[in-house]
Every structure is written in structure tokens, then in C-alpha cells.
């Protein structure tokens, strides 16, 4: 296997440097390989590391902004928080009996709680980026196409979960989610021979909120890699541009 082939394989695998490669792009491919080689060989590259950190900051910030507004979860089918599987039978049965409104109100309330909690993630993301080491950066560059998102998830998930939980709990109370949930269960269990499984509602909503958040971070990461318009700073354009 030639050294040139290995270089190109490493380039295509490196997070933050993956682009749509065509035959016409062969010229700038060699140029960009030159940018990544110093980091992967251990010599270090200030621009490369700074560009990676900026990509993480920009991508995470845009993701938080996208989900942390009204409709950020509920209006996005990819991350909308749906009825928990444990009580899907409850929802289906009540809908058939003409009680669809409390079901719909409950689903909306879960998404509203997630949207309210979302802004708390930004500070944790920025802290993780700030603490990123040379070895962290090298690992991200040598990882897969969501390596940057995976890095943030590994460094921040537990902290964000802890920050989200009380906000989700309070929001569910404020917007009626807890009440809608109890109303659904009460109506369902009033039906002869029917009983519902217990559910930790706060934990369910918090987990789903984080799943949606990291999905959106991953989507922003892909944009920075593939779409020049997403490289909104000079440094991103310098490091990730052709």
C-alpha cells in the first residue's frame, strides 16, 4: 500500500476534514493533507487544533440555539419527544375513547420542557472545548464522521443530564405535563382490568432531550465538514476551506 494512499485514507477519516471528494478536487486534497499531517505525526498544529475547537464551539452553539427555542423539539420530527413506549397503550386506548386532547397536551408538554432546559448545555459544551488537549484533538481527527460530537457527548453527557433534570421537572409542573400524565393514567386505570406501567417521567424526558440535542450537534458537525456556507468564521474557512 503506497504512502500516498494511506494519507488519503487518513484524510477521509479525519473528523472535521471530510468533504465531498471528486476527481476534480485532487489538487486541494494534497494541500489539505499537508495541514493534517503535522497533527497526526505528533508535531502539532495550532491552526488545526484551533480550527477544530472553533468547529466544536460553532456547531454545538448552533445546535443549542436550534433546540432551545419554542418548537425546537416539537417542531422537528427528527428529535420530537414522543409518547413513552411504556404508556403507548394508554395513549392509544384513550385516543380511541375520545380522550385524545390530554394525550396531545402531554406530548407537547414534554417537548416544551426539553426546549426550556436546552440552553443549559451551552456552558458545558464550551467548557469541554476549552479543556480539549492535543491528544483529544488527535483522537477526534482520527475518528469517524461524528467524532467531534462523540467527544462532546463523552465529556458532557452526565453534567448536562444533571443540569437538565431539575429544569425539566419544574417545567413539566409549570406547563402541565405532570398533570396531563396523571390525568391520562387515571382515565386509563378507570377502565376495568386496565393498569399502566410506572414511568419516571422526568428521567424519560431528560434522556430524550439529550438524545435530540446530540443528534443536532452531529448535524451541525456534518454541515461544517461539507458545506462552505456553514464555516462562519475566518478560522473555519482557513482550516476547513479549499
C-alpha positions in Angstrom: 0.0 0.0 0.0 1.5 3.3 -1.0 2.2 6.2 1.4 0.0 8.5 -0.7 -3.0 6.1 -0.4 -2.6 5.9 3.4 -2.5 9.7 3.5 -5.7 10.0 1.6 -7.4 7.3 3.6 -6.5 9.1 6.9 -7.7 12.4 5.4 -11.1 10.9 4.5 -11.5 9.5 8.0 -10.5 12.6 9.9 -13.3 14.4 11.7 -13.6 18.0 10.7 -11.9 17.4 7.3 -14.3 15.2 5.5 -15.6 16.8 2.3 -17.3 15.5 -0.8 -14.3 14.3 -2.8 -14.5 14.3 -6.6 -11.9 13.7 -9.2 -11.8 17.5 -9.8 -10.8 18.0 -6.1 -7.4 16.2 -6.4 -5.4 19.4 -6.2 -6.7 20.7 -2.9 -6.8 17.2 -1.4 -3.0 17.1 -1.4 -2.9 20.6 0.0 -5.2 19.7 2.9 -3.4 16.5 3.7 -0.4 18.8 4.4 -2.5 20.6 7.0 -3.4 17.4 8.9 0.0 15.6 8.7 1.7 17.8 11.4 -1.0 16.9 13.9 -1.2 13.2 13.2 2.6 12.9 13.2 2.8 14.5 16.7 4.4 17.8 15.7 1.2 19.7 16.5 -0.6 22.4 14.5 -2.0 25.4 16.3 -4.3 26.3 13.4 -5.6 22.8 13.1 -6.4 22.5 16.8 -7.9 26.0 17.0 -10.0 25.2 13.9 -11.3 22.0 15.5 -12.1 23.8 18.7 -13.9 26.5 16.8 -15.8 24.0 14.8 -17.0 22.3 18.0 -18.0 25.7 19.6 -19.8 26.8 16.5 -21.6 23.5 15.9 -22.6 23.0 19.5 -23.8 26.6 19.8 -26.0 26.4 16.7 -27.4 23.1 17.9 -28.3 24.5 21.3 -29.9 27.6 19.7 -31.9 25.4 17.3 -33.4 23.2 20.1 -33.7 25.8 22.8 -36.5 27.8 21.3 -40.2 27.3 21.1 -40.8 24.4 18.7 -37.1 23.4 18.8 -38.0 19.9 19.7 -41.7 19.7 18.9 -41.4 21.2 15.5 -38.5 18.9 14.5 -39.7 15.4 13.5 -36.2 14.1 13.8 -35.9 14.9 17.6 -39.5 15.4 18.7 -40.1 13.6 22.0 -42.8 11.0 21.5 -45.1 9.1 23.9 -43.0 6.8 26.1 -43.3 3.2 24.9 -44.3 2.1 28.4 -47.5 4.1 28.2 -48.2 3.9 24.4 -51.1 1.5 25.1 -52.5 4.1 27.5 -52.4 6.8 24.8 -53.8 4.6 22.1 -56.7 3.4 24.3 -57.6 6.9 25.4 -57.5 8.2 21.9 -60.0 5.6 20.8 -62.2 6.5 23.7 -62.3 10.2 22.7 -59.6 11.5 25.1 -57.0 12.5 22.5 -56.6 16.1 23.8 -54.9 15.2 27.1 -52.6 12.8 25.1 -51.6 15.5 22.7 -51.2 18.1 25.5 -48.9 15.7 27.3 -46.7 15.1 24.3 -46.4 18.9 23.7 -45.6 19.5 27.4 -42.6 17.1 27.3 -41.2 18.9 24.3 -41.7 22.3 25.9 -39.8 21.1 29.0 -36.9 19.9 26.8 -36.8 23.3 25.0 -36.7 25.2 28.2 -33.8 23.1 29.5 -31.7 23.1 26.3 -29.8 26.4 26.8 -28.1 24.9 29.9 -26.0 22.7 27.6 -24.0 25.6 26.1 -21.8 26.3 29.0 -20.9 22.6 29.4 -20.0 22.3 25.7 -17.8 25.4 25.8 -16.0 24.1 28.9 -15.3 20.8 27.2 -13.9 22.5 24.2 -11.7 24.8 26.3 -10.2 21.8 28.1 -9.6 19.9 24.9 -6.0 18.6 24.8 -3.7 17.8 22.0 -4.4 14.1 22.4 -8.1 14.8 22.4 -7.8 16.7 19.2 -5.7 13.9 17.6 -8.3 11.3 18.6 -11.1 13.4 17.1 -9.2 13.8 13.9 -8.5 10.1 13.6 -12.1 9.2 14.4 -15.3 8.7 12.4 -17.6 11.2 10.8 -19.2 12.1 14.2 -16.0 12.0 16.2 -16.4 15.6 17.4 -19.9 15.1 18.6 -18.9 11.8 20.2 -16.1 13.7 22.1 -18.6 16.2 23.4 -21.1 13.5 24.4 -18.4 11.7 26.3 -17.2 14.8 28.1 -20.5 16.4 28.9 -23.4 14.0 28.9 -23.6 13.4 32.7 -23.1 17.0 33.5 -25.8 18.1 31.1 -28.2 15.4 32.3 -27.8 16.7 35.9 -28.3 20.3 34.7 -31.4 19.4 32.7 -33.2 17.2 35.2 -34.4 19.9 37.7 -35.4 22.2 34.9 -37.4 19.5 33.1 -39.1 18.6 36.3 -40.0 22.2 37.1 -41.1 22.9 33.5 -43.3 19.7 33.4 -45.1 21.0 36.5 -45.4 24.6 35.1 -46.7 23.6 31.7 -49.0 20.9 33.0 -47.1 17.9 31.8 -47.2 16.2 35.2 -50.9 16.9 35.4 -51.6 15.6 31.9 -49.7 12.4 32.7 -51.6 11.8 35.9 -54.9 12.5 34.1 -54.1 10.0 31.4 -53.1 7.3 33.8 -56.2 8.0 35.9 -58.6 7.7 33.0 -56.9 4.6 31.7 -56.9 2.8 35.1 -60.6 3.7 35.5 -61.2 1.2 32.6 -61.9 -2.3 34.1 -58.9 -4.6 34.2 -56.5 -1.9 32.9 -53.3 -0.8 34.7 -50.4 1.2 33.5 -46.7 0.6 33.9 -44.9 3.0 36.2 -42.7 5.7 34.5 -40.0 8.0 35.7 -41.3 10.9 33.6 -38.5 13.4 34.5 -35.8 10.9 33.6 -37.5 9.9 30.3 -37.9 13.5 29.1 -34.3 14.4 30.1 -32.9 11.4 28.3 -34.9 12.1 25.2 -33.9 15.8 25.3 -30.2 14.9 25.4 -30.6 12.4 22.6 -32.1 15.1 20.4 -29.5 17.6 21.4 -26.6 15.5 20.4 -28.3 14.5 17.2 -28.5 18.1 16.3 -24.8 18.7 17.3 -23.9 15.9 14.9 -26.0 17.5 12.1 -24.1 20.8 12.6 -20.8 19.0 12.6 -21.7 17.5 9.2 -22.6 20.9 7.8 -19.2 22.4 8.8 -17.4 19.5 7.1 -19.3 19.6 3.9 -20.9 23.0 3.4 -18.7 26.0 2.9 -21.5 28.3 3.9 -21.5 26.7 7.4 -17.9 27.9 8.0 -19.0 31.2 9.5 -15.6 32.4 10.8 -12.3 33.2 9.1 -10.5 30.4 11.0 -13.0 27.8 10.0 -12.7 28.9 6.4 -8.9 28.8 6.6 -8.7 25.4 8.2 -11.6 23.7 6.5 -11.6 25.5 3.2 -10.0 24.5 0.0 
